[in-house]
């Protein structure tokens, strides 16, 4: 690191240390932190479930659309291919 970067690192370190010295932890702080993390942990399964469901739905719609388009193309293509050539 350069001298300027060293200066910035030291300045940041001092500022963080000064702020840390001003903080007075509450007596029930640990219990409050644990309660918040428990509340979040209850719904951690929900987000992946929603993402998986949405992905499956999009894939299903895409496959259905492609299959429909292929069937329509085959239906129209087969009648056109069987038509006799017209002479001029």
Phi and psi restraints in degrees (range 20) as a CNS / XPLOR table:
assign (resid 1 and name C) (resid 2 and name N)
       (resid 2 and name CA) (resid 2 and name C) 1.0 -83.5 20.0 2
assign (resid 2 and name N) (resid 2 and name CA)
       (resid 2 and name C) (resid 3 and name N) 1.0 170.9 20.0 2
assign (resid 2 and name C) (resid 3 and name N)
       (resid 3 and name CA) (resid 3 and name C) 1.0 -62.2 20.0 2
assign (resid 3 and name N) (resid 3 and name CA)
       (resid 3 and name C) (resid 4 and name N) 1.0 -37.9 20.0 2
assign (resid 3 and name C) (resid 4 and name N)
       (resid 4 and name CA) (resid 4 and name C) 1.0 -65.0 20.0 2
assign (resid 4 and name N) (resid 4 and name CA)
       (resid 4 and name C) (resid 5 and name N) 1.0 -42.0 20.0 2
assign (resid 4 and name C) (resid 5 and name N)
       (resid 5 and name CA) (resid 5 and name C) 1.0 -65.7 20.0 2
assign (resid 5 and name N) (resid 5 and name CA)
       (resid 5 and name C) (resid 6 and name N) 1.0 -40.0 20.0 2
assign (resid 5 and name C) (resid 6 and name N)
       (resid 6 and name CA) (resid 6 and name C) 1.0 -60.7 20.0 2
assign (resid 6 and name N) (resid 6 and name CA)
       (resid 6 and name C) (resid 7 and name N) 1.0 -40.7 20.0 2
assign (resid 6 and name C) (resid 7 and name N)
       (resid 7 and name CA) (resid 7 and name C) 1.0 -61.9 20.0 2
assign (resid 7 and name N) (resid 7 and name CA)
       (resid 7 and name C) (resid 8 and name N) 1.0 -45.5 20.0 2
assign (resid 7 and name C) (resid 8 and name N)
       (resid 8 and name CA) (resid 8 and name C) 1.0 -65.0 20.0 2
assign (resid 8 and name N) (resid 8 and name CA)
       (resid 8 and name C) (resid 9 and name N) 1.0 -40.4 20.0 2
assign (resid 8 and name C) (resid 9 and name N)
       (resid 9 and name CA) (resid 9 and name C) 1.0 -62.3 20.0 2
assign (resid 9 and name N) (resid 9 and name CA)
       (resid 9 and name C) (resid 10 and name N) 1.0 -45.5 20.0 2
assign (resid 9 and name C) (resid 10 and name N)
       (resid 10 and name CA) (resid 10 and name C) 1.0 -64.4 20.0 2
assign (resid 10 and name N) (resid 10 and name CA)
       (resid 10 and name C) (resid 11 and name N) 1.0 -40.1 20.0 2
assign (resid 10 and name C) (resid 11 and name N)
       (resid 11 and name CA) (resid 11 and name C) 1.0 -64.8 20.0 2
assign (resid 11 and name N) (resid 11 and name CA)
       (resid 11 and name C) (resid 12 and name N) 1.0 -42.7 20.0 2
assign (resid 11 and name C) (resid 12 and name N)
       (resid 12 and name CA) (resid 12 and name C) 1.0 -64.0 20.0 2
assign (resid 12 and name N) (resid 12 and name CA)
       (resid 12 and name C) (resid 13 and name N) 1.0 -42.9 20.0 2
assign (resid 12 and name C) (resid 13 and name N)
       (resid 13 and name CA) (resid 13 and name C) 1.0 -59.3 20.0 2
assign (resid 13 and name N) (resid 13 and name CA)
       (resid 13 and name C) (resid 14 and name N) 1.0 -44.4 20.0 2
assign (resid 13 and name C) (resid 14 and name N)
       (resid 14 and name CA) (resid 14 and name C) 1.0 -64.2 20.0 2
assign (resid 14 and name N) (resid 14 and name CA)
       (resid 14 and name C) (resid 15 and name N) 1.0 -42.9 20.0 2
assign (resid 14 and name C) (resid 15 and name N)
       (resid 15 and name CA) (resid 15 and name C) 1.0 -63.5 20.0 2
assign (resid 15 and name N) (resid 15 and name CA)
       (resid 15 and name C) (resid 16 and name N) 1.0 -42.2 20.0 2
assign (resid 15 and name C) (resid 16 and name N)
       (resid 16 and name CA) (resid 16 and name C) 1.0 -66.4 20.0 2
assign (resid 16 and name N) (resid 16 and name CA)
       (resid 16 and name C) (resid 17 and name N) 1.0 -39.4 20.0 2
assign (resid 16 and name C) (resid 17 and name N)
       (resid 17 and name CA) (resid 17 and name C) 1.0 -63.1 20.0 2
assign (resid 17 and name N) (resid 17 and name CA)
       (resid 17 and name C) (resid 18 and name N) 1.0 -42.6 20.0 2
assign (resid 17 and name C) (resid 18 and name N)
       (resid 18 and name CA) (resid 18 and name C) 1.0 -63.0 20.0 2
assign (resid 18 and name N) (resid 18 and name CA)
       (resid 18 and name C) (resid 19 and name N) 1.0 -41.9 20.0 2
assign (resid 18 and name C) (resid 19 and name N)
       (resid 19 and name CA) (resid 19 and name C) 1.0 -66.2 20.0 2
assign (resid 19 and name N) (resid 19 and name CA)
       (resid 19 and name C) (resid 20 and name N) 1.0 -39.9 20.0 2
assign (resid 19 and name C) (resid 20 and name N)
       (resid 20 and name CA) (resid 20 and name C) 1.0 -64.2 20.0 2
assign (resid 20 and name N) (resid 20 and name CA)
       (resid 20 and name C) (resid 21 and name N) 1.0 -34.2 20.0 2
assign (resid 20 and name C) (resid 21 and name N)
       (resid 21 and name CA) (resid 21 and name C) 1.0 -69.3 20.0 2
assign (resid 21 and name N) (resid 21 and name CA)
       (resid 21 and name C) (resid 22 and name N) 1.0 -23.9 20.0 2
assign (resid 21 and name C) (resid 22 and name N)
       (resid 22 and name CA) (resid 22 and name C) 1.0 -80.1 20.0 2
assign (resid 22 and name N) (resid 22 and name CA)
       (resid 22 and name C) (resid 23 and name N) 1.0 -18.1 20.0 2
assign (resid 22 and name C) (resid 23 and name N)
       (resid 23 and name CA) (resid 23 and name C) 1.0 -79.9 20.0 2
assign (resid 23 and name N) (resid 23 and name CA)
       (resid 23 and name C) (resid 24 and name N) 1.0 131.2 20.0 2
assign (resid 23 and name C) (resid 24 and name N)
       (resid 24 and name CA) (resid 24 and name C) 1.0 -114.4 20.0 2
assign (resid 24 and name N) (resid 24 and name CA)
       (resid 24 and name C) (resid 25 and name N) 1.0 110.4 20.0 2
assign (resid 24 and name C) (resid 25 and name N)
       (resid 25 and name CA) (resid 25 and name C) 1.0 -67.4 20.0 2
assign (resid 25 and name N) (resid 25 and name CA)
       (resid 25 and name C) (resid 26 and name N) 1.0 144.3 20.0 2
assign (resid 25 and name C) (resid 26 and name N)
       (resid 26 and name CA) (resid 26 and name C) 1.0 -79.8 20.0 2
assign (resid 26 and name N) (resid 26 and name CA)
       (resid 26 and name C) (resid 27 and name N) 1.0 156.5 20.0 2
assign (resid 26 and name C) (resid 27 and name N)
       (resid 27 and name CA) (resid 27 and name C) 1.0 -64.8 20.0 2
assign (resid 27 and name N) (resid 27 and name CA)
       (resid 27 and name C) (resid 28 and name N) 1.0 -34.2 20.0 2
assign (resid 27 and name C) (resid 28 and name N)
       (resid 28 and name CA) (resid 28 and name C) 1.0 -101.9 20.0 2
assign (resid 28 and name N) (resid 28 and name CA)
       (resid 28 and name C) (resid 29 and name N) 1.0 19.1 20.0 2
assign (resid 28 and name C) (resid 29 and name N)
       (resid 29 and name CA) (resid 29 and name C) 1.0 -60.3 20.0 2
assign (resid 29 and name N) (resid 29 and name CA)
       (resid 29 and name C) (resid 30 and name N) 1.0 -43.2 20.0 2
assign (resid 29 and name C) (resid 30 and name N)
       (resid 30 and name CA) (resid 30 and name C) 1.0 -64.4 20.0 2
assign (resid 30 and name N) (resid 30 and name CA)
       (resid 30 and name C) (resid 31 and name N) 1.0 -41.4 20.0 2
assign (resid 30 and name C) (resid 31 and name N)
       (resid 31 and name CA) (resid 31 and name C) 1.0 -63.9 20.0 2
assign (resid 31 and name N) (resid 31 and name CA)
       (resid 31 and name C) (resid 32 and name N) 1.0 -38.9 20.0 2
assign (resid 31 and name C) (resid 32 and name N)
       (resid 32 and name CA) (resid 32 and name C) 1.0 -66.6 20.0 2
assign (resid 32 and name N) (resid 32 and name CA)
       (resid 32 and name C) (resid 33 and name N) 1.0 -40.4 20.0 2
assign (resid 32 and name C) (resid 33 and name N)
       (resid 33 and name CA) (resid 33 and name C) 1.0 -62.9 20.0 2
assign (resid 33 and name N) (resid 33 and name CA)
       (resid 33 and name C) (resid 34 and name N) 1.0 -45.5 20.0 2
assign (resid 33 and name C) (resid 34 and name N)
       (resid 34 and name CA) (resid 34 and name C) 1.0 -62.8 20.0 2
assign (resid 34 and name N) (resid 34 and name CA)
       (resid 34 and name C) (resid 35 and name N) 1.0 -38.8 20.0 2
assign (resid 34 and name C) (resid 35 and name N)
       (resid 35 and name CA) (resid 35 and name C) 1.0 -64.6 20.0 2
assign (resid 35 and name N) (resid 35 and name CA)
       (resid 35 and name C) (resid 36 and name N) 1.0 -41.1 20.0 2
assign (resid 35 and name C) (resid 36 and name N)
       (resid 36 and name CA) (resid 36 and name C) 1.0 -65.6 20.0 2
assign (resid 36 and name N) (resid 36 and name CA)
       (resid 36 and name C) (resid 37 and name N) 1.0 -41.5 20.0 2
assign (resid 36 and name C) (resid 37 and name N)
       (resid 37 and name CA) (resid 37 and name C) 1.0 -70.4 20.0 2
assign (resid 37 and name N) (resid 37 and name CA)
       (resid 37 and name C) (resid 38 and name N) 1.0 -33.3 20.0 2
assign (resid 37 and name C) (resid 38 and name N)
       (resid 38 and name CA) (resid 38 and name C) 1.0 -65.4 20.0 2
assign (resid 38 and name N) (resid 38 and name CA)
       (resid 38 and name C) (resid 39 and name N) 1.0 -41.5 20.0 2
assign (resid 38 and name C) (resid 39 and name N)
       (resid 39 and name CA) (resid 39 and name C) 1.0 -63.5 20.0 2
assign (resid 39 and name N) (resid 39 and name CA)
       (resid 39 and name C) (resid 40 and name N) 1.0 -38.8 20.0 2
assign (resid 39 and name C) (resid 40 and name N)
       (resid 40 and name CA) (resid 40 and name C) 1.0 -70.9 20.0 2
assign (resid 40 and name N) (resid 40 and name CA)
       (resid 40 and name C) (resid 41 and name N) 1.0 -36.2 20.0 2
assign (resid 40 and name C) (resid 41 and name N)
       (resid 41 and name CA) (resid 41 and name C) 1.0 -65.9 20.0 2
assign (resid 41 and name N) (resid 41 and name CA)
       (resid 41 and name C) (resid 42 and name N) 1.0 -25.0 20.0 2
assign (resid 41 and name C) (resid 42 and name N)
       (resid 42 and name CA) (resid 42 and name C) 1.0 -64.6 20.0 2
assign (resid 42 and name N) (resid 42 and name CA)
       (resid 42 and name C) (resid 43 and name N) 1.0 -30.6 20.0 2
assign (resid 42 and name C) (resid 43 and name N)
       (resid 43 and name CA) (resid 43 and name C) 1.0 -106.9 20.0 2
assign (resid 43 and name N) (resid 43 and name CA)
       (resid 43 and name C) (resid 44 and name N) 1.0 14.3 20.0 2
assign (resid 43 and name C) (resid 44 and name N)
       (resid 44 and name CA) (resid 44 and name C) 1.0 -68.7 20.0 2
assign (resid 44 and name N) (resid 44 and name CA)
       (resid 44 and name C) (resid 45 and name N) 1.0 -25.6 20.0 2
assign (resid 44 and name C) (resid 45 and name N)
       (resid 45 and name CA) (resid 45 and name C) 1.0 -78.7 20.0 2
assign (resid 45 and name N) (resid 45 and name CA)
       (resid 45 and name C) (resid 46 and name N) 1.0 -20.7 20.0 2
assign (resid 45 and name C) (resid 46 and name N)
       (resid 46 and name CA) (resid 46 and name C) 1.0 -69.5 20.0 2
assign (resid 46 and name N) (resid 46 and name CA)
       (resid 46 and name C) (resid 47 and name N) 1.0 -44.4 20.0 2
assign (resid 46 and name C) (resid 47 and name N)
       (resid 47 and name CA) (resid 47 and name C) 1.0 -62.3 20.0 2
assign (resid 47 and name N) (resid 47 and name CA)
       (resid 47 and name C) (resid 48 and name N) 1.0 -49.5 20.0 2
assign (resid 47 and name C) (resid 48 and name N)
       (resid 48 and name CA) (resid 48 and name C) 1.0 -61.9 20.0 2
assign (resid 48 and name N) (resid 48 and name CA)
       (resid 48 and name C) (resid 49 and name N) 1.0 -33.4 20.0 2
assign (resid 48 and name C) (resid 49 and name N)
       (resid 49 and name CA) (resid 49 and name C) 1.0 -64.9 20.0 2
assign (resid 49 and name N) (resid 49 and name CA)
       (resid 49 and name C) (resid 50 and name N) 1.0 -43.3 20.0 2
assign (resid 49 and name C) (resid 50 and name N)
       (resid 50 and name CA) (resid 50 and name C) 1.0 -65.0 20.0 2
assign (resid 50 and name N) (resid 50 and name CA)
       (resid 50 and name C) (resid 51 and name N) 1.0 -42.7 20.0 2
assign (resid 50 and name C) (resid 51 and name N)
       (resid 51 and name CA) (resid 51 and name C) 1.0 -63.8 20.0 2
assign (resid 51 and name N) (resid 51 and name CA)
       (resid 51 and name C) (resid 52 and name N) 1.0 -44.1 20.0 2
assign (resid 51 and name C) (resid 52 and name N)
       (resid 52 and name CA) (resid 52 and name C) 1.0 -64.2 20.0 2
assign (resid 52 and name N) (resid 52 and name CA)
       (resid 52 and name C) (resid 53 and name N) 1.0 -41.2 20.0 2
assign (resid 52 and name C) (resid 53 and name N)
       (resid 53 and name CA) (resid 53 and name C) 1.0 -64.5 20.0 2
assign (resid 53 and name N) (resid 53 and name CA)
       (resid 53 and name C) (resid 54 and name N) 1.0 -43.7 20.0 2
assign (resid 53 and name C) (resid 54 and name N)
       (resid 54 and name CA) (resid 54 and name C) 1.0 -64.6 20.0 2
assign (resid 54 and name N) (resid 54 and name CA)
       (resid 54 and name C) (resid 55 and name N) 1.0 -40.4 20.0 2
assign (resid 54 and name C) (resid 55 and name N)
       (resid 55 and name CA) (resid 55 and name C) 1.0 -63.4 20.0 2
assign (resid 55 and name N) (resid 55 and name CA)
       (resid 55 and name C) (resid 56 and name N) 1.0 -43.2 20.0 2
assign (resid 55 and name C) (resid 56 and name N)
       (resid 56 and name CA) (resid 56 and name C) 1.0 -64.0 20.0 2
assign (resid 56 and name N) (resid 56 and name CA)
       (resid 56 and name C) (resid 57 and name N) 1.0 -40.1 20.0 2
assign (resid 56 and name C) (resid 57 and name N)
       (resid 57 and name CA) (resid 57 and name C) 1.0 -65.0 20.0 2
assign (resid 57 and name N) (resid 57 and name CA)
       (resid 57 and name C) (resid 58 and name N) 1.0 -44.6 20.0 2
assign (resid 57 and name C) (resid 58 and name N)
       (resid 58 and name CA) (resid 58 and name C) 1.0 -63.8 20.0 2
assign (resid 58 and name N) (resid 58 and name CA)
       (resid 58 and name C) (resid 59 and name N) 1.0 -42.1 20.0 2
assign (resid 58 and name C) (resid 59 and name N)
       (resid 59 and name CA) (resid 59 and name C) 1.0 -63.8 20.0 2
assign (resid 59 and name N) (resid 59 and name CA)
       (resid 59 and name C) (resid 60 and name N) 1.0 -40.8 20.0 2
assign (resid 59 and name C) (resid 60 and name N)
       (resid 60 and name CA) (resid 60 and name C) 1.0 -63.0 20.0 2
assign (resid 60 and name N) (resid 60 and name CA)
       (resid 60 and name C) (resid 61 and name N) 1.0 -43.5 20.0 2
assign (resid 60 and name C) (resid 61 and name N)
       (resid 61 and name CA) (resid 61 and name C) 1.0 -64.9 20.0 2
assign (resid 61 and name N) (resid 61 and name CA)
       (resid 61 and name C) (resid 62 and name N) 1.0 -41.4 20.0 2
assign (resid 61 and name C) (resid 62 and name N)
       (resid 62 and name CA) (resid 62 and name C) 1.0 -64.5 20.0 2
assign (resid 62 and name N) (resid 62 and name CA)
       (resid 62 and name C) (resid 63 and name N) 1.0 -45.7 20.0 2
assign (resid 62 and name C) (resid 63 and name N)
       (resid 63 and name CA) (resid 63 and name C) 1.0 -64.1 20.0 2
assign (resid 63 and name N) (resid 63 and name CA)
       (resid 63 and name C) (resid 64 and name N) 1.0 -42.7 20.0 2
assign (resid 63 and name C) (resid 64 and name N)
       (resid 64 and name CA) (resid 64 and name C) 1.0 -61.6 20.0 2
assign (resid 64 and name N) (resid 64 and name CA)
       (resid 64 and name C) (resid 65 and name N) 1.0 -42.2 20.0 2
assign (resid 64 and name C) (resid 65 and name N)
       (resid 65 and name CA) (resid 65 and name C) 1.0 -64.5 20.0 2
assign (resid 65 and name N) (resid 65 and name CA)
       (resid 65 and name C) (resid 66 and name N) 1.0 -42.1 20.0 2
assign (resid 65 and name C) (resid 66 and name N)
       (resid 66 and name CA) (resid 66 and name C) 1.0 -66.0 20.0 2
assign (resid 66 and name N) (resid 66 and name CA)
       (resid 66 and name C) (resid 67 and name N) 1.0 -43.5 20.0 2
assign (resid 66 and name C) (resid 67 and name N)
       (resid 67 and name CA) (resid 67 and name C) 1.0 -62.7 20.0 2
assign (resid 67 and name N) (resid 67 and name CA)
       (resid 67 and name C) (resid 68 and name N) 1.0 -41.3 20.0 2
assign (resid 67 and name C) (resid 68 and name N)
       (resid 68 and name CA) (resid 68 and name C) 1.0 -63.8 20.0 2
assign (resid 68 and name N) (resid 68 and name CA)
       (resid 68 and name C) (resid 69 and name N) 1.0 -43.6 20.0 2
assign (resid 68 and name C) (resid 69 and name N)
       (resid 69 and name CA) (resid 69 and name C) 1.0 -63.9 20.0 2
assign (resid 69 and name N) (resid 69 and name CA)
       (resid 69 and name C) (resid 70 and name N) 1.0 -40.3 20.0 2
assign (resid 69 and name C) (resid 70 and name N)
       (resid 70 and name CA) (resid 70 and name C) 1.0 -65.5 20.0 2
assign (resid 70 and name N) (resid 70 and name CA)
       (resid 70 and name C) (resid 71 and name N) 1.0 -43.5 20.0 2
assign (resid 70 and name C) (resid 71 and name N)
       (resid 71 and name CA) (resid 71 and name C) 1.0 -63.1 20.0 2
assign (resid 71 and name N) (resid 71 and name CA)
       (resid 71 and name C) (resid 72 and name N) 1.0 -42.3 20.0 2
assign (resid 71 and name C) (resid 72 and name N)
       (resid 72 and name CA) (resid 72 and name C) 1.0 -65.2 20.0 2
assign (resid 72 and name N) (resid 72 and name CA)
       (resid 72 and name C) (resid 73 and name N) 1.0 -40.3 20.0 2
assign (resid 72 and name C) (resid 73 and name N)
       (resid 73 and name CA) (resid 73 and name C) 1.0 -65.8 20.0 2
assign (resid 73 and name N) (resid 73 and name CA)
       (resid 73 and name C) (resid 74 and name N) 1.0 -40.2 20.0 2
assign (resid 73 and name C) (resid 74 and name N)
       (resid 74 and name CA) (resid 74 and name C) 1.0 -66.3 20.0 2
assign (resid 74 and name N) (resid 74 and name CA)
       (resid 74 and name C) (resid 75 and name N) 1.0 -39.6 20.0 2
assign (resid 74 and name C) (resid 75 and name N)
       (resid 75 and name CA) (resid 75 and name C) 1.0 -64.0 20.0 2
assign (resid 75 and name N) (resid 75 and name CA)
       (resid 75 and name C) (resid 76 and name N) 1.0 -48.0 20.0 2
assign (resid 75 and name C) (resid 76 and name N)
       (resid 76 and name CA) (resid 76 and name C) 1.0 -74.0 20.0 2
assign (resid 76 and name N) (resid 76 and name CA)
       (resid 76 and name C) (resid 77 and name N) 1.0 -33.9 20.0 2
assign (resid 76 and name C) (resid 77 and name N)
       (resid 77 and name CA) (resid 77 and name C) 1.0 -71.1 20.0 2
assign (resid 77 and name N) (resid 77 and name CA)
       (resid 77 and name C) (resid 78 and name N) 1.0 -35.9 20.0 2
assign (resid 77 and name C) (resid 78 and name N)
       (resid 78 and name CA) (resid 78 and name C) 1.0 -70.2 20.0 2
assign (resid 78 and name N) (resid 78 and name CA)
       (resid 78 and name C) (resid 79 and name N) 1.0 -37.1 20.0 2
assign (resid 78 and name C) (resid 79 and name N)
       (resid 79 and name CA) (resid 79 and name C) 1.0 -71.8 20.0 2
assign (resid 79 and name N) (resid 79 and name CA)
       (resid 79 and name C) (resid 80 and name N) 1.0 -36.1 20.0 2
assign (resid 79 and name C) (resid 80 and name N)
       (resid 80 and name CA) (resid 80 and name C) 1.0 -70.8 20.0 2
assign (resid 80 and name N) (resid 80 and name CA)
       (resid 80 and name C) (resid 81 and name N) 1.0 -34.2 20.0 2
assign (resid 80 and name C) (resid 81 and name N)
       (resid 81 and name CA) (resid 81 and name C) 1.0 -73.0 20.0 2
assign (resid 81 and name N) (resid 81 and name CA)
       (resid 81 and name C) (resid 82 and name N) 1.0 -27.2 20.0 2
assign (resid 81 and name C) (resid 82 and name N)
       (resid 82 and name CA) (resid 82 and name C) 1.0 -87.0 20.0 2
assign (resid 82 and name N) (resid 82 and name CA)
       (resid 82 and name C) (resid 83 and name N) 1.0 -10.0 20.0 2
assign (resid 82 and name C) (resid 83 and name N)
       (resid 83 and name CA) (resid 83 and name C) 1.0 -68.2 20.0 2
assign (resid 83 and name N) (resid 83 and name CA)
       (resid 83 and name C) (resid 84 and name N) 1.0 136.2 20.0 2
assign (resid 83 and name C) (resid 84 and name N)
       (resid 84 and name CA) (resid 84 and name C) 1.0 -68.6 20.0 2
assign (resid 84 and name N) (resid 84 and name CA)
       (resid 84 and name C) (resid 85 and name N) 1.0 146.8 20.0 2
assign (resid 84 and name C) (resid 85 and name N)
       (resid 85 and name CA) (resid 85 and name C) 1.0 -66.1 20.0 2
assign (resid 85 and name N) (resid 85 and name CA)
       (resid 85 and name C) (resid 86 and name N) 1.0 142.8 20.0 2
assign (resid 85 and name C) (resid 86 and name N)
       (resid 86 and name CA) (resid 86 and name C) 1.0 -95.4 20.0 2
assign (resid 86 and name N) (resid 86 and name CA)
       (resid 86 and name C) (resid 87 and name N) 1.0 135.1 20.0 2
assign (resid 86 and name C) (resid 87 and name N)
       (resid 87 and name CA) (resid 87 and name C) 1.0 -93.6 20.0 2
assign (resid 87 and name N) (resid 87 and name CA)
       (resid 87 and name C) (resid 88 and name N) 1.0 145.0 20.0 2
